Amino acid sequence: MLLKLEGICFSYEKQILNNISFSLDEGELIGIVGKSGIGKT
């Protein structure tokens, strides 16, 4: 396993992510999608 994140929370004027967890192995990609203007950057 290359990367493991657990219990990620993020708020930007309102709660965007709540208790998100994922792992990433070498050679895998992950993308985050959502409405424009909610702070994905």
C-alpha positions as CSV (number, residue, x, y, z in Angstrom):
1,M,0.0,0.0,0.0
2,L,1.4,3.4,-1.1
3,L,-1.0,5.7,0.7
4,K,-3.8,5.2,3.3
5,L,-6.1,8.0,4.6
6,E,-8.7,7.4,7.3
7,G,-11.4,9.6,8.8
8,I,-11.0,12.6,6.6
9,C,-13.4,15.5,7.2
10,F,-13.6,18.8,5.3
11,S,-15.8,21.8,5.7
12,Y,-16.1,24.9,3.5
13,E,-19.1,27.0,4.5
14,K,-20.8,23.6,5.1
15,Q,-19.6,20.1,5.6
16,I,-18.3,18.6,2.4
17,L,-16.6,15.4,3.5
18,N,-17.4,13.4,6.6
19,N,-15.3,10.4,7.8
20,I,-14.0,9.4,4.3
21,S,-11.3,6.7,4.2
22,F,-9.4,5.2,1.2
23,S,-6.2,3.5,0.3
24,L,-4.1,3.8,-2.8
25,D,-1.7,1.2,-4.2
26,E,1.2,1.9,-6.5
27,G,0.0,2.6,-10.1
28,E,-3.6,3.5,-9.0
29,L,-5.2,6.9,-9.5
30,I,-8.0,8.5,-7.5
31,G,-10.2,11.4,-8.6
32,I,-12.4,13.7,-6.5
33,V,-15.6,14.9,-8.2
34,G,-18.2,17.3,-7.1
35,K,-20.1,20.6,-7.7
36,S,-18.2,23.6,-8.8
37,G,-17.1,26.0,-6.0
38,I,-17.2,23.5,-3.0
39,G,-13.4,23.5,-2.4
40,K,-12.1,20.4,-4.2
41,T,-8.8,22.2,-5.0
